[in-house]
């Protein structure tokens, strides 16, 4: 949440546009006395300020100290802690073998690009993490592409564990 007294920070507006639908953002004009009091009740001491409220309610909110747009982006990315295993051809079998109980979903992203933030946000959601293993394969390996019949790169492969033996 962006608290300001003069003008909204341009970096915050850019963050709002870039992460719309991925991260909830809001701004509060603290020229109004009741808004300033509210901001101070949250621990905001000076303006402009950004207060981060993590999705994990066990973590406390905190003031973000930033000097640049990059600082804000870094903090947002850090808060989206996704359990996405980096896969190599050598450990792909281990990843698939870790599927465990029936109904568990496995998702492999085959891409030589940076992981999209939207996917990282999905993978960091606690309700999704409870049922899904995520892996990213960033190395083009023809044997893996052939095994999963991948014809385009990047692509996403999803599969479900069935039976007690962990078959897919």
DSSP file (Angstrom, degrees, kcal/mol; ACC not computed):
  #  RESIDUE AA STRUCTURE BP1 BP2  ACC     N-H-->O    O-->H-N    N-H-->O    O-->H-N    TCO  KAPPA ALPHA  PHI   PSI    X-CA   Y-CA   Z-CA
    1    1 A X              0   0    0      0, 0.0    50,-2.6     0, 0.0     2,-0.6   0.000 360.0 360.0 360.0 133.7    0.0    0.0    0.0
    2    2 A X  E     -aB  27  50A   0     24,-3.0    26,-2.7    48,-0.2     2,-0.5  -0.852 360.0-167.7-100.3 120.6    1.3    3.4   -1.0
    3    3 A X  E     +aB  28  49A   0     46,-3.2    46,-2.5    -2,-0.6    45,-0.7  -0.929  18.4 163.0-107.2 128.5    0.9    6.2    1.4
    4    4 A X  E     -a   29   0A   0     24,-2.2    26,-4.1    -2,-0.5    27,-0.3  -0.955  33.4-168.2-143.6 160.5    1.5    9.7    0.1
    5    5 A X  S    S+     0   0    0     -2,-0.3     3,-0.1     2,-0.2    -1,-0.1   0.633  87.1  25.6-117.8 -31.1    0.9   13.4    1.0
    6    6 A X  S    S-     0   0    0      1,-0.4     2,-0.3    24,-0.0    25,-0.1   0.742 122.6 -17.6 -98.0 -95.6    1.9   15.2   -2.2
    7    7 A X  S    S-     0   0    0      1,-0.0    -1,-0.4    22,-0.0    -2,-0.2  -0.852  72.1 -97.5-115.9 152.3    1.7   13.3   -5.4
    8    8 A X        -     0   0    0     -2,-0.3     2,-0.3    -4,-0.1    -4,-0.0  -0.402  47.4-105.4 -62.8 143.7    1.6    9.6   -6.1
    9    9 A X     >  -     0   0    0      1,-0.1     4,-1.8    -2,-0.1     3,-0.4  -0.566  19.7-139.0 -71.9 129.1    5.0    8.1   -6.8
   10   10 A X  H  > S+     0   0    0     -2,-0.3     4,-2.1     1,-0.2     5,-0.2   0.853 103.6  58.0 -58.4 -35.7    5.3    7.3  -10.6
   11   11 A X  H  > S+     0   0    0      1,-0.2     4,-2.4     2,-0.2    -1,-0.2   0.899 104.5  51.1 -61.5 -39.8    7.1    4.1   -9.7
   12   12 A X  H  > S+     0   0    0     -3,-0.4     4,-2.8     2,-0.2    -1,-0.2   0.898 107.9  51.7 -66.0 -40.0    4.1    3.0   -7.7
   13   13 A X  H  X S+     0   0    0     -4,-1.8     4,-2.0     2,-0.2    -1,-0.2   0.900 110.7  48.5 -62.6 -39.7    1.7    3.7  -10.6
   14   14 A X  H  X S+     0   0    0     -4,-2.1     4,-2.8     2,-0.2    -2,-0.2   0.906 111.0  50.3 -66.3 -41.8    3.9    1.6  -12.9
   15   15 A X  H  X S+     0   0    0     -4,-2.4     4,-2.7     1,-0.2    -2,-0.2   0.930 108.5  53.3 -59.4 -46.2    3.9   -1.2  -10.3
   16   16 A X  H  < S+     0   0    0     -4,-2.8     4,-0.4     1,-0.2    -2,-0.2   0.911 113.7  41.9 -57.2 -45.0    0.1   -1.0  -10.0
   17   17 A X  H >< S+     0   0    0     -4,-2.0     3,-0.6     1,-0.2    -1,-0.2   0.918 116.0  48.5 -68.9 -44.1   -0.2   -1.4  -13.8
   18   18 A X  H 3< S+     0   0    0     -4,-2.8    -2,-0.2     1,-0.2    -1,-0.2   0.885 120.6  34.1 -65.3 -41.1    2.5   -4.1  -14.2
   19   19 A X  T >X S+     0   0    0     -4,-2.7     3,-2.6    -5,-0.2     4,-2.6   0.233  79.3 141.6-105.2  13.0    1.2   -6.3  -11.4
   20   20 A X  T <4 S+     0   0    0     -3,-0.6     4,-0.1    -4,-0.4    -3,-0.1  -0.339  78.1  16.1 -56.4 129.6   -2.5   -5.7  -11.7
   21   21 A X  T 34 S+     0   0    0      2,-0.3    -1,-0.3     1,-0.1     3,-0.1   0.275 125.1  61.6  87.4 -11.4   -4.3   -9.1  -11.1
   22   22 A X  T <4 S+     0   0    0     -3,-2.6     2,-0.4     1,-0.4    -2,-0.2   0.754 111.6  21.8-109.4 -46.4   -1.1  -10.6   -9.5
   23   23 A X  S  < S-     0   0    0     -4,-2.6    -1,-0.4    -7,-0.1     2,-0.4  -0.988  80.1-123.5-126.8 132.1   -0.5   -8.4   -6.5
   24   24 A X        -     0   0    0     -2,-0.4     2,-0.3    -3,-0.1    -4,-0.1  -0.620  35.9-177.7 -74.9 129.0   -3.1   -6.2   -4.8
   25   25 A X        +     0   0    0     -2,-0.4     2,-0.3    -9,-0.1   -13,-0.0  -0.932   7.9 171.6-126.9 152.5   -2.0   -2.6   -4.7
   26   26 A X        -     0   0    0     -2,-0.3   -24,-3.0     2,-0.0     2,-0.3  -0.981  16.8-148.1-153.4 158.8   -3.6    0.5   -3.2
   27   27 A X  E     -a    2   0A   0     -2,-0.3     2,-0.4   -26,-0.2   -24,-0.2  -0.963   6.4-161.7-129.7 148.8   -2.8    4.1   -2.6
   28   28 A X  E     -a    3   0A   0    -26,-2.7   -24,-2.2    -2,-0.3     2,-0.8  -0.978  16.3-139.1-136.0 123.2   -3.9    6.4    0.2
   29   29 A X  E >   -a    4   0A   0     -2,-0.4     3,-0.8   -26,-0.2   -24,-0.2  -0.698  16.5-169.3 -78.7 111.3   -3.8   10.2    0.1
   30   30 A X  T 3   +     0   0    0    -26,-4.1     6,-0.2    -2,-0.8   -25,-0.2   0.225  65.7  94.8 -93.9  14.4   -2.6   11.1    3.6
   31   31 A X  T 3  S+     0   0    0    -27,-0.3     2,-0.4   -25,-0.1    -1,-0.2   0.819  72.2  82.9 -67.1 -29.2   -3.3   14.9    3.2
   32   32 A X  S X> S-     0   0    0     -3,-0.8     4,-2.2     1,-0.1     3,-0.5  -0.627  87.9-134.5 -75.2 130.1   -6.6   14.0    4.8
   33   33 A X  H 3> S+     0   0    0     -2,-0.4     4,-2.5     1,-0.3     5,-0.2   0.867 101.8  52.1 -57.1 -43.5   -6.1   13.8    8.6
   34   34 A X  H 3> S+     0   0    0      1,-0.2     4,-1.9     2,-0.2    -1,-0.3   0.851 110.3  49.7 -66.0 -32.6   -8.0   10.6    9.2
   35   35 A X  H <> S+     0   0    0     -3,-0.5     4,-2.6     2,-0.2    -1,-0.2   0.896 110.2  50.2 -70.3 -39.5   -5.9    8.8    6.5
   36   36 A X  H  X S+     0   0    0     -4,-2.2     4,-2.6     2,-0.2    -2,-0.2   0.916 110.5  50.1 -63.6 -42.2   -2.7   10.1    8.0
   37   37 A X  H  X S+     0   0    0     -4,-2.5     4,-2.0     2,-0.2    -1,-0.2   0.909 110.9  49.6 -61.6 -42.0   -3.8    8.8   11.4
   38   38 A X  H  X S+     0   0    0     -4,-1.9     4,-1.0     2,-0.2    -2,-0.2   0.938 110.6  49.7 -62.2 -46.6   -4.6    5.4    9.9
   39   39 A X  H ><>S+     0   0    0     -4,-2.6     5,-2.2     1,-0.2     3,-0.9   0.921 111.3  49.0 -58.7 -45.0   -1.2    5.3    8.2
   40   40 A X  H ><5S+     0   0    0     -4,-2.6     3,-1.4     1,-0.3    -1,-0.2   0.850 103.6  59.9 -64.8 -33.5    0.6    6.2   11.4
   41   41 A X  H 3<5S+     0   0    0     -4,-2.0    -1,-0.3     1,-0.3    -2,-0.2   0.764 104.4  52.3 -65.5 -22.2   -1.4    3.5   13.3
   42   42 A X  T <<5S-     0   0    0     -4,-1.0    -1,-0.3    -3,-0.9    -2,-0.2   0.485 130.0 -96.3 -89.2  -4.4    0.2    1.0   10.9
   43   43 A X  T < 5S+     0   0    0     -3,-1.4     2,-0.4    -4,-0.3    -3,-0.2   0.508  73.4 147.5 103.5   6.0    3.7    2.3   11.6
   44   44 A X      < +     0   0    0     -5,-2.2    -1,-0.3    -6,-0.2    -2,-0.1  -0.643  15.7 172.7 -76.0 126.3    4.2    4.7    8.8
   45   45 A X        +     0   0    0     -2,-0.4     2,-0.3     1,-0.2    -1,-0.2   0.696  59.6  20.8-108.9 -26.3    6.3    7.5   10.0
   46   46 A X  S    S-     0   0    0      2,-0.1     2,-0.4   -43,-0.0    -1,-0.2  -0.939  84.7 -84.1-142.1 164.5    7.1    9.6    6.9
   47   47 A X  S    S+     0   0    0     -2,-0.3   -43,-0.2    -3,-0.1     2,-0.1  -0.943  96.4  37.2-125.4 143.9    5.6   10.1    3.5
   48   48 A X  S    S+     0   0    0    -45,-0.7     2,-0.3    -2,-0.4   -44,-0.2   0.573  83.8 154.8 -74.0 158.5    5.7    8.8    0.8
   49   49 A X  E     -B    3   0A   0    -46,-2.5   -46,-3.2    -2,-0.1     2,-0.4  -0.985  35.7-144.2-148.5 155.5    5.9    5.3    2.2
   50   50 A X  E     -BC   2  64A   0     14,-0.6    14,-3.3    -2,-0.3     2,-0.5  -0.995  11.6-163.7-123.8 129.3    5.0    1.7    1.1
   51   51 A X  E     - C   0  63A   0    -50,-2.6     2,-0.5    -2,-0.4    12,-0.2  -0.958  11.4-148.1-111.9 125.9    3.7   -0.8    3.6
   52   52 A X  E     - C   0  62A   0     10,-3.3    10,-1.9    -2,-0.5     2,-0.6  -0.822   9.5-168.3 -98.9 129.5    3.8   -4.4    2.5
   53   53 A X        -     0   0    0     -2,-0.5     8,-0.1     8,-0.2     7,-0.1  -0.895  22.3-140.5-114.9  96.9    1.1   -6.8    3.8
   54   54 A X        -     0   0    0     -2,-0.6     5,-0.1     6,-0.2     7,-0.1  -0.193  12.3-128.3 -60.5 148.0    2.2  -10.3    2.9
   55   55 A X  S    S+     0   0    0     24,-0.1     2,-1.0     1,-0.1    -1,-0.1   0.838  97.1  81.9 -63.4 -33.0   -0.3  -12.8    1.7
   56   56 A X  S >  S-     0   0    0      1,-0.2     3,-2.1     4,-0.1    -2,-0.1  -0.652  74.1-157.7 -74.7 105.4    0.9  -15.2    4.4
   57   57 A X  T 3  S+     0   0    0     -2,-1.0    -1,-0.2     1,-0.3     4,-0.1   0.618  85.7  70.9 -66.0 -11.5   -1.0  -13.8    7.4
   58   58 A X  T 3  S+     0   0    0      2,-0.1     2,-0.3    -3,-0.0    -1,-0.3   0.739  88.1  77.3 -74.5 -21.6    1.5  -15.4    9.8
   59   59 A X  S <  S-     0   0    0     -3,-2.1     2,-0.2    -5,-0.1    -5,-0.1  -0.680  86.0-123.1 -89.3 143.1    4.0  -12.7    8.6
   60   60 A X        -     0   0    0     -2,-0.3    -6,-0.2     1,-0.1    -2,-0.1  -0.504  26.7-106.1 -82.3 151.6    3.7   -9.2    9.9
   61   61 A X        -     0   0    0     -2,-0.2     2,-0.3    -8,-0.1    -8,-0.2  -0.365  42.8-171.3 -70.1 158.7    3.3   -6.2    7.6
   62   62 A X  E     -C   52   0A   0    -10,-1.9   -10,-3.3    -2,-0.1     2,-0.4  -0.989  27.9-103.3-151.6 156.4    6.4   -4.0    7.3
   63   63 A X  E     -C   51   0A   0     -2,-0.3     2,-0.6   -12,-0.2   -12,-0.2  -0.671  35.1-136.5 -80.6 134.8    7.5   -0.7    5.8
   64   64 A X  E     -C   50   0A   0    -14,-3.3   -14,-0.6    -2,-0.4     2,-0.6  -0.837   9.1-151.4 -95.8 120.6    9.4   -1.0    2.6
   65   65 A X        +     0   0    0     -2,-0.6     2,-0.4   -16,-0.1   -16,-0.1  -0.817  29.4 169.1 -89.6 122.8   12.5    1.2    2.3
   66   66 A X        +     0   0    0     -2,-0.6     3,-0.1     1,-0.1    -2,-0.0  -0.985  36.0 178.9-141.0 147.3   13.1    1.9   -1.3
   67   67 A X  S    S+     0   0    0     -2,-0.4     2,-0.3     1,-0.2    -1,-0.1   0.493  76.1  16.7-115.0 -14.3   15.2    4.2   -3.4
   68   68 A X  S  > S-     0   0    0      1,-0.1     4,-1.3   -57,-0.0     3,-0.3  -0.948  79.0 -99.1-153.6 168.9   14.0    3.0   -6.8
   69   69 A X  H  > S+     0   0    0     -2,-0.3     4,-2.3     1,-0.2     5,-0.2   0.873 120.1  59.4 -57.6 -40.2   11.4    1.2   -8.9
   70   70 A X  H  > S+     0   0    0      1,-0.2     4,-2.6     2,-0.2    -1,-0.2   0.855  99.9  55.8 -61.9 -36.3   13.8   -1.8   -8.9
   71   71 A X  H  > S+     0   0    0     -3,-0.3     4,-1.9     2,-0.2    -1,-0.2   0.904 109.1  46.9 -61.8 -41.1   13.7   -2.0   -5.0
   72   72 A X  H  X S+     0   0    0     -4,-1.3     4,-2.3     2,-0.2    -2,-0.2   0.938 112.9  48.3 -66.7 -47.1    9.9   -2.2   -5.1
   73   73 A X  H  X S+     0   0    0     -4,-2.3     4,-2.6     1,-0.2     5,-0.2   0.906 109.7  53.3 -59.9 -43.2   10.0   -4.9   -7.8
   74   74 A X  H  X S+     0   0    0     -4,-2.6     4,-2.2     1,-0.2    -1,-0.2   0.908 110.1  47.4 -59.6 -43.0   12.6   -6.9   -5.9
   75   75 A X  H  X S+     0   0    0     -4,-1.9     4,-2.0     2,-0.2    -1,-0.2   0.906 111.5  49.8 -67.9 -41.4   10.5   -6.9   -2.7
   76   76 A X  H  X S+     0   0    0     -4,-2.3     4,-1.1     1,-0.2    -2,-0.2   0.937 112.6  47.7 -61.2 -45.8    7.3   -7.9   -4.6
   77   77 A X  H  < S+     0   0    0     -4,-2.6     3,-0.4     1,-0.2    -2,-0.2   0.886 109.8  53.2 -63.0 -39.5    9.2  -10.8   -6.2
   78   78 A X  H  < S+     0   0    0     -4,-2.2    -1,-0.2     1,-0.2    -2,-0.2   0.867 104.9  55.2 -63.6 -37.0   10.7  -11.9   -2.9
   79   79 A X  H  < S+     0   0    0     -4,-2.0     2,-1.7     1,-0.2    -1,-0.2   0.762  93.1  73.4 -69.7 -24.2    7.2  -12.0   -1.3
   80   80 A X     <  +     0   0    0     -4,-1.1     2,-1.2    -3,-0.4    -1,-0.2  -0.559  69.9 178.1 -88.8  73.1    6.0  -14.4   -4.0
   81   81 A X        -     0   0    0     -2,-1.7     2,-0.4    43,-0.2    -3,-0.1  -0.647   5.7-176.3 -82.3  99.0    7.9  -17.3   -2.7
   82   82 A X        -     0   0    0     -2,-1.2     2,-1.4     2,-0.1    42,-0.2  -0.752  29.9-132.5 -97.6 142.6    7.0  -20.1   -5.0
   83   83 A X        +     0   0    0     40,-0.7    51,-0.8    -2,-0.4     2,-0.6  -0.671  48.1 153.3 -91.5  81.0    8.2  -23.7   -4.5
   84   84 A X  E     -d  134   0B   0     -2,-1.4     2,-0.3    49,-0.1    51,-0.3  -0.945  35.9-143.2-116.0 113.4    9.3  -24.2   -8.1
   85   85 A X  E     -d  135   0B   0     49,-2.7    51,-2.8    -2,-0.6     2,-0.6  -0.570  13.3-129.2 -77.8 131.4   12.1  -26.8   -8.5
   86   86 A X  E     -d  136   0B   0     -2,-0.3     2,-0.3    49,-0.2    51,-0.2  -0.726  33.9-153.1 -79.4 120.7   14.7  -26.0  -11.1
   87   87 A X  E     -d  137   0B   0     49,-3.5    51,-0.6    -2,-0.6     2,-0.3  -0.658  19.2-174.9-100.9 150.1   14.8  -29.2  -13.2
   88   88 A X    >>  -     0   0    0     -2,-0.3     4,-1.1    49,-0.1     3,-0.7  -0.885  45.6-102.3-127.9 164.0   17.6  -30.7  -15.2
   89   89 A X  T 34 S+     0   0    0     -2,-0.3     4,-0.5     1,-0.2     3,-0.3   0.856 122.1  57.0 -54.9 -32.5   17.3  -33.8  -17.4
   90   90 A X  T 34 S+     0   0    0      1,-0.2     4,-0.3     2,-0.1    -1,-0.2   0.836 113.4  35.6 -70.1 -33.1   19.1  -35.7  -14.6
   91   91 A X  T <> S+     0   0    0     -3,-0.7     4,-2.3     1,-0.2    -1,-0.2   0.397  88.8  94.4-104.9   4.6   16.6  -34.9  -11.8
   92   92 A X  H  X S+     0   0    0     -4,-1.1     4,-2.5    -3,-0.3     5,-0.2   0.914  85.7  51.8 -59.9 -43.2   13.4  -34.9  -13.9
   93   93 A X  H  > S+     0   0    0     -4,-0.5     4,-2.4     1,-0.2    -1,-0.2   0.895 109.4  50.3 -61.5 -40.6   12.7  -38.6  -12.9
   94   94 A X  H  > S+     0   0    0     -4,-0.3     4,-1.2     2,-0.2    -1,-0.2   0.920 109.4  51.3 -62.4 -44.3   13.2  -37.7   -9.2
   95   95 A X  H >< S+     0   0    0     -4,-2.3     3,-0.6     1,-0.2    -2,-0.2   0.933 112.6  45.0 -58.5 -47.5   10.7  -34.8   -9.5
   96   96 A X  H >< S+     0   0    0     -4,-2.5     3,-1.4     1,-0.2    -1,-0.2   0.885 110.2  55.7 -65.2 -37.9    8.1  -37.1  -11.1
   97   97 A X  H >< S+     0   0    0     -4,-2.4     3,-0.6     1,-0.3    -1,-0.2   0.715  97.5  64.2 -67.0 -20.9    8.8  -39.7   -8.5
   98   98 A X  T <<  +     0   0    0     -4,-1.2    -1,-0.3    -3,-0.6    -2,-0.2   0.365  69.5 104.6 -83.0   5.7    8.0  -37.2   -5.7
   99   99 A X  T <   +     0   0    0     -3,-1.4     2,-0.3     1,-0.2    -1,-0.2   0.867  55.7 171.8 -59.4 -37.6    4.4  -36.9   -6.8
  100  100 A X    <   +     0   0    0     -3,-0.6    -1,-0.2    -4,-0.2     3,-0.1  -0.460  37.3  43.0  73.9-128.8    3.2  -39.0   -3.9
  101  101 A X  S >  S-     0   0    0     -2,-0.3     3,-1.7     1,-0.1    60,-0.3  -0.066  90.9 -89.3 -67.1 155.5   -0.5  -39.4   -3.2
  102  102 A X  T 3  S+     0   0    0      1,-0.2    60,-0.2    58,-0.1    -1,-0.1  -0.289 111.3  28.6 -58.8 139.6   -3.2  -39.9   -5.8
  103  103 A X  T 3  S+     0   0    0     58,-3.4    -1,-0.2     1,-0.3     2,-0.1   0.257  82.5 136.4  92.4 -11.7   -4.6  -36.7   -7.2
  104  104 A X    <   -     0   0    0     -3,-1.7    57,-2.7    57,-0.1     2,-0.4  -0.472  48.4-135.4 -69.6 140.4   -1.5  -34.6   -6.7
  105  105 A X  E     -eF 132 160B   0     26,-3.1    28,-2.7    55,-0.2     2,-0.4  -0.793  13.8-160.6-102.8 137.8   -0.7  -32.4   -9.7
  106  106 A X  E     -eF 133 159B   0     53,-3.3    53,-2.4    -2,-0.4     2,-0.4  -0.955   7.3-172.6-113.9 136.8    2.6  -32.0  -11.3
  107  107 A X  E     -eF 134 158B   0     26,-2.6    28,-2.3    -2,-0.4     2,-0.5  -0.991   2.7-172.1-132.1 125.7    3.4  -29.0  -13.5
  108  108 A X  E     -eF 135 157B   0     49,-3.2    49,-3.2    -2,-0.4     2,-0.6  -0.972   9.3-156.0-117.4 127.9    6.6  -28.6  -15.5
  109  109 A X  E     -eF 136 156B   0     26,-2.7    28,-3.3    -2,-0.5     2,-0.8  -0.914   4.3-160.1-102.5 122.1    7.3  -25.3  -17.4
  110  110 A X  E     +eF 137 155B   0     45,-3.1    45,-2.0    -2,-0.6    44,-0.7  -0.895  37.6 131.9-102.8 108.0    9.7  -25.7  -20.3
  111  111 A X        -     0   0    0     26,-1.7     4,-0.1    -2,-0.8    -2,-0.1  -0.987  52.0-155.6-158.2 142.8   11.1  -22.3  -21.0
  112  112 A X  S    S+     0   0    0     -2,-0.3     2,-0.2     2,-0.1    26,-0.1   0.287  80.2  82.5-100.1   9.5   14.4  -20.6  -21.7
  113  113 A X  S    S-     0   0    0      1,-0.1     2,-0.1     3,-0.0    -2,-0.1  -0.549  97.1 -76.4-102.9 172.4   12.9  -17.3  -20.5
  114  114 A X        -     0   0    0     -2,-0.2     2,-0.1     1,-0.1    -1,-0.1  -0.424  60.5 -93.6 -66.7 143.9   12.4  -16.0  -17.0
  115  115 A X        -     0   0    0      1,-0.1    -1,-0.1    -2,-0.1     5,-0.1  -0.391  46.5-109.5 -59.7 125.9    9.5  -17.5  -15.2
  116  116 A X     >  -     0   0    0      1,-0.1     4,-1.9    -2,-0.1     3,-0.4  -0.323  19.1-130.8 -60.1 139.1    6.4  -15.3  -15.7
  117  117 A X  H  > S+     0   0    0      1,-0.2     4,-2.5     2,-0.2     5,-0.2   0.850 105.9  59.4 -61.5 -35.2    5.4  -13.5  -12.5
  118  118 A X  H  > S+     0   0    0      1,-0.2     4,-2.0     2,-0.2    -1,-0.2   0.905 106.8  47.1 -60.8 -40.8    1.8  -14.6  -12.8
  119  119 A X  H  > S+     0   0    0     -3,-0.4     4,-2.7     2,-0.2    -1,-0.2   0.888 110.5  52.1 -67.9 -38.6    2.9  -18.2  -12.7
  120  120 A X  H  X S+     0   0    0     -4,-1.9     4,-1.3     2,-0.2    -2,-0.2   0.890 108.6  51.8 -63.2 -38.7    5.1  -17.5   -9.7
  121  121 A X  H  X S+     0   0    0     -4,-2.5     4,-0.6     2,-0.2     3,-0.2   0.913 110.9  47.1 -64.1 -42.6    2.1  -15.9   -8.0
  122  122 A X  H >< S+     0   0    0     -4,-2.0     3,-1.1     1,-0.2     6,-0.2   0.930 111.7  50.4 -63.2 -45.2    0.0  -19.0   -8.7
  123  123 A X  H 3< S+     0   0    0     -4,-2.7   -40,-0.7     1,-0.3    -1,-0.2   0.717 108.3  53.5 -68.1 -20.5    2.7  -21.3   -7.4
  124  124 A X  H 3< S+     0   0    0     -4,-1.3     2,-0.3    -3,-0.2    -1,-0.3   0.548  80.3 110.1 -91.3  -7.4    3.1  -19.3   -4.2
  125  125 A X    XX  -     0   0    0     -3,-1.1     4,-2.6    -4,-0.6     3,-0.7  -0.541  69.3-138.4 -69.6 125.4   -0.6  -19.5   -3.3
  126  126 A X  H 3> S+     0   0    0     -2,-0.3     4,-1.4     1,-0.2    -1,-0.1   0.841 100.7  53.2 -57.1 -36.7   -0.9  -21.8   -0.3
  127  127 A X  H 34 S+     0   0    0      1,-0.2     4,-0.4     2,-0.2    -1,-0.2   0.852 113.1  43.8 -69.6 -32.3   -4.0  -23.6   -1.6
  128  128 A X  H X> S+     0   0    0     -3,-0.7     3,-1.5    -6,-0.2     4,-1.3   0.900 109.3  56.4 -75.3 -42.0   -2.2  -24.4   -4.9
  129  129 A X  H 3< S+     0   0    0     -4,-2.6    -2,-0.2     1,-0.3    -1,-0.2   0.790  97.3  65.1 -61.1 -28.0    1.0  -25.5   -3.2
  130  130 A X  T 3< S+     0   0    0     -4,-1.4    -1,-0.3    -5,-0.2    -2,-0.2   0.772 117.4  23.2 -66.3 -25.2   -0.9  -28.0   -1.1
  131  131 A X  T <4 S+     0   0    0     -3,-1.5   -26,-3.1    -4,-0.4     2,-0.4   0.476 114.3  67.3-118.6  -5.1   -1.9  -30.1   -4.2
  132  132 A X  E  <  - e   0 105B   0     -4,-1.3     2,-0.5   -28,-0.2   -26,-0.2  -0.955  53.2-155.7-132.4 137.1    0.8  -29.2   -6.9
  133  133 A X  E     - e   0 106B   0    -28,-2.7   -26,-2.6    -2,-0.4     2,-0.4  -0.929  22.6-158.6-100.9 131.1    4.5  -29.7   -7.5
  134  134 A X  E     +de  84 107B   0    -51,-0.8   -49,-2.7    -2,-0.5     2,-0.3  -0.906  14.4 172.7-112.9 139.2    6.0  -27.1   -9.8
  135  135 A X  E     -de  85 108B   0    -28,-2.3   -26,-2.7    -2,-0.4     2,-0.5  -0.991  18.3-150.3-140.1 150.2    9.2  -27.5  -11.8
  136  136 A X  E     -de  86 109B   0    -51,-2.8   -49,-3.5    -2,-0.3     2,-0.7  -0.986   3.0-163.5-122.6 131.8   10.9  -25.4  -14.4
  137  137 A X  E     +de  87 110B   0    -28,-3.3   -26,-1.7    -2,-0.5   -49,-0.1  -0.937  14.3 170.5-113.0 107.4   13.1  -26.9  -17.1
  138  138 A X        +     0   0    0     -2,-0.7     2,-0.5   -51,-0.6    -1,-0.1   0.416  54.0  83.0-101.3   2.1   15.2  -24.2  -18.6
  139  139 A X  S    S-     0   0    0    -52,-0.3     2,-0.5     2,-0.0   -27,-0.0  -0.913  80.1-126.2-108.3 128.2   17.5  -26.4  -20.7
  140  140 A X        +     0   0    0     -2,-0.5     2,-0.4     4,-0.0    -2,-0.1  -0.604  35.6 173.6 -71.6 120.7   16.3  -27.6  -24.1
  141  141 A X     >  -     0   0    0     -2,-0.5     4,-2.5     1,-0.1     3,-0.5  -0.957  25.4-154.4-133.5 114.3   16.7  -31.4  -24.0
  142  142 A X  H  > S+     0   0    0     -2,-0.4     4,-2.8     1,-0.2     5,-0.2   0.832  93.8  57.4 -59.6 -34.8   15.3  -33.3  -27.0
  143  143 A X  H  > S+     0   0    0      2,-0.2     4,-2.4     1,-0.2    -1,-0.2   0.903 111.3  42.8 -65.0 -38.8   14.8  -36.5  -25.0
  144  144 A X  H  > S+     0   0    0     -3,-0.5     4,-2.1     2,-0.2    -2,-0.2   0.918 113.9  50.5 -71.1 -43.2   12.5  -34.7  -22.5
  145  145 A X  H  <>S+     0   0    0     -4,-2.5     5,-3.0     1,-0.2     4,-0.3   0.902 114.5  45.3 -61.4 -39.5   10.7  -32.8  -25.3
  146  146 A X  H ><5S+     0   0    0     -4,-2.8     3,-1.0    -5,-0.2    -2,-0.2   0.913 108.6  56.5 -67.6 -43.2   10.2  -36.1  -27.1
  147  147 A X  H 3<5S+     0   0    0     -4,-2.4    -2,-0.2     1,-0.3    -1,-0.2   0.885 118.4  32.6 -56.7 -41.4    9.0  -37.9  -23.9
  148  148 A X  T 3<5S-     0   0    0     -4,-2.1    -1,-0.3    -5,-0.1    -2,-0.2   0.334 109.7-120.7 -99.2   6.3    6.3  -35.3  -23.3
  149  149 A X  T < 5 +     0   0    0     -3,-1.0     2,-0.5    -4,-0.3    -3,-0.2   0.891  45.5 177.2  55.8  43.7    5.6  -34.7  -27.0
  150  150 A X      < +     0   0    0     -5,-3.0    -1,-0.2    -6,-0.2     3,-0.1  -0.672  14.7 171.8 -79.6 125.1    6.4  -31.0  -26.7
  151  151 A X        +     0   0    0     -2,-0.5     2,-0.4     1,-0.1    -1,-0.2   0.620  62.8  43.9-108.6 -19.2    6.3  -29.4  -30.1
  152  152 A X  S    S-     0   0    0      2,-0.0     2,-0.4     0, 0.0    -1,-0.1  -0.935  80.4-118.0-128.0 152.4    6.6  -25.7  -29.1
  153  153 A X  S    S+     0   0    0     -2,-0.4     2,-0.1     1,-0.1   -42,-0.1  -0.994  92.2  40.6-131.2 122.5    8.9  -24.0  -26.6
  154  154 A X  S    S+     0   0    0    -44,-0.7     2,-0.3    -2,-0.4   -43,-0.2   0.452  84.4 145.4 -80.0 159.2    8.0  -22.5  -24.1
  155  155 A X  E     -F  110   0B   0    -45,-2.0   -45,-3.1    -2,-0.1     2,-0.4  -0.968  41.4-129.0-153.8 165.5    5.2  -24.8  -23.0
  156  156 A X  E     -F  109   0B   0     -2,-0.3     2,-0.5   -47,-0.2   -47,-0.2  -0.983  16.0-162.4-123.7 134.2    3.6  -26.1  -19.8
  157  157 A X  E     -F  108   0B   0    -49,-3.2   -49,-3.2    -2,-0.4     2,-0.4  -0.961   9.0-175.6-116.0 128.6    3.1  -29.8  -19.0
  158  158 A X  E     +F  107   0B   0     -2,-0.5     2,-0.3   -51,-0.2   -51,-0.2  -0.963   6.6 168.3-124.5 145.4    0.6  -30.9  -16.3
  159  159 A X  E     -F  106   0B   0    -53,-2.4   -53,-3.3    -2,-0.4     2,-0.4  -0.967  23.3-133.3-150.2 161.9    0.0  -34.4  -15.0
  160  160 A X  E     -F  105   0B   0      8,-0.5     2,-0.3    -2,-0.3   -55,-0.2  -0.955  20.6-120.7-124.8 138.2   -1.8  -36.1  -12.1
  161  161 A X        -     0   0    0    -57,-2.7   -58,-3.4    -2,-0.4     2,-0.4  -0.600  34.3-172.2 -74.4 132.6   -0.7  -38.9   -9.8
  162  162 A X  B   > +G  167   0C   0      5,-3.7     5,-1.0    -2,-0.3     4,-0.2  -0.972  41.4   4.6-128.4 144.7   -3.0  -41.9  -10.0
  163  163 A X  T > 5S-     0   0    0     -2,-0.4     3,-0.9     3,-0.2   -60,-0.1   0.121  90.7 -74.4  74.1 169.1   -3.0  -45.1   -7.9
  164  164 A X  T 3 5S+     0   0    0      1,-0.2    -1,-0.2     2,-0.1   -64,-0.0   0.699 123.8  64.7 -76.0 -20.0   -0.9  -46.0   -4.9
  165  165 A X  T 3 5S-     0   0    0     -3,-0.1    -1,-0.2     1,-0.0    -2,-0.1   0.442 112.7-111.8 -84.8   1.9    2.2  -46.7   -6.9
  166  166 A X  T < 5 +     0   0    0     -3,-0.9    -3,-0.2     1,-0.2   -67,-0.2   0.747  56.9 166.3  77.2  22.6    2.5  -43.0   -8.0
  167  167 A X  B   <  G  162   0C   0     -5,-1.0    -5,-3.7     1,-0.1    -1,-0.2  -0.283 360.0 360.0 -67.2 160.4    1.7  -43.7  -11.7
  168  168 A X              0   0    0     -7,-0.2    -8,-0.5    -9,-0.0    -1,-0.1   0.376 360.0 360.0-112.5 360.0    0.9  -40.7  -13.9
